[in-house]
């Protein structure tokens, strides 16, 4: 799959091609394009689906900064849209991808046809979370990300998926995914911990907006989704039952149904 040089970095992306409108998928922290594999599979017959890895994650280039901030990642996706000549896109972002999506839609509305925000927040990181995440980040940086994945699993996934005895193979796959994170992931984690709130910018978003949240999400609780919906005029909220912070892999059927209904609405 291709990589593209832009904005002083190199991003990895996957493109289904085709003549349909573009859906651009932007993953969450500690993930990569695999986070949306089941959505791409469901939508590629109708839409041109493009997913990419953020700088410093997945198969994209490393970065030298101590914190890869959300404004920089927003500049990256603007450059990607322009470099691939995508025009206006349906932007779908989960968690970190949602941080980027809100900034993109508020600041460059001409590039966004519609906005889909999954398990994300318009606020800065809650103060009570920062010390715990910082400690975990130090372990990942100086020892190995593998040492903190057992602590990360209950943050990224809901109790239903973690406790269902029939889903042990999926949990192993998710754990393997987290264990792929390079040691330099600490730079991206710092960007999340130190991010600025954008709640005051949401009034500038004019694109049709769908907000999705897992009802078991403990990382960005459903109240955060409601706060976004209240700030974006005309936006809609869908709660995904039995899903945590990674609804696209925990309950892909429900997410796909919500996306299809939203994208096909007149």
Secondary structure, DSSP 8 states (H G I E B T S, - for coil): --EEEETTEEEEEEE---SS-EEEEE--TT--GGGGHHHHHHHTTTSEEEEE--TTSTTS-----SS--HHHHHHHHHHHHHHTT--SEEEEEETHHHHHHHHHHHH-GGGEEEEEEES--SS---HHHHHHHHHHHHHHHHT-GGGTHHHHHHHHS-HHHHH-GGGHHHHHHHHHHHHT--TTHHHHHHHHHT----GGGGGG--SEEEEEEETT-SSS-HHHHHHHHHHSTT-EEEEETT--S-HHHHSHHHHHHHHHHHHH--
